[in-house]
């Protein structure tokens, strides 16, 4: 298996390439006039981008689950049954979050935004200190709330949250604090990180929130994690990755389709936005938990060696 140091070095190289990809996506979006309020084009790009580029990076959690089982229960005689229980728990947690959103949408959105900020901070794991990683996550989530409050308000209301104003008001001081911390430590953070912050600002200011999310999530976050997953699990090529991920992705598409038709009484755009963002919220929490546990056991040998 690739060593942790080699993985970090490779991830750093990938980051640089993906920043160029994100920059190109922002320029293309501006040329396509996606700085205006979100319309059919924005919604279509969001749907296709999340379906084809966003979801697959979470489709390998069962591989991490198998590693966790081998680590914590190396003597088990029924690894497949344990993996089945693991995936059942994963699904039940997602369904619990869906039920939470149905009854307490504001609380569910708060949890989703906080966990997403922490999760996006992992994009700089091994490259930045924890405080700067958290600032990155806050900026990814919070910038559209500051620069595009009216459009974000409409999206939040579509997600069944009756009063978006507390989210808009809370975003301003959090974004200001995150930017201040980043600027104070600018000399230590490196050119790549500062360039990435600049791209986030450019995207949040000039693009509608849906396309901004596509540019970041589909052009930086998801490909970055897919590259790390490929090294971590020793997947040799695209065909092997596709074979491993396809069943999970297809099941997720099916679940999203069911969710869309369940909400089809709403306006088409409203139903799609609910399906995408509430669906992502329900997958984010178990995905983050699995990723955190996987990272923990990946570092366990390093810590043991140092001791």
Secondary structure, DSSP 8 states (H G I E B T S, - for coil): ---HHHHHHHHHHHHHHHHHHHHHHHHHHHHTTTTSS--HHHHHHHHHHIIIIIGGGGTTHHHHHHHHHHHH-TT-S-HHHHHHHHHHHHHHHHHHHHHHHHH-HHHHHHHHHHHHHHHHHGGGTTTS-HHHHHHHHHHHHHHHHHH-HHHHHHHHHHTT-S-THHHHHHHHHHHHHHHHHHHHTHHHH-HHHHHHHHHHHHHHHHS-HHHHHHHHIIIIIHHHHHHHHHHHTT--SHHHHHHHHHHHHHHHHHHHHHHHHHTTTS-HHHHHHHHHHHHHHHHHHHHHHHHHHHHHHHHHHHHHHH-
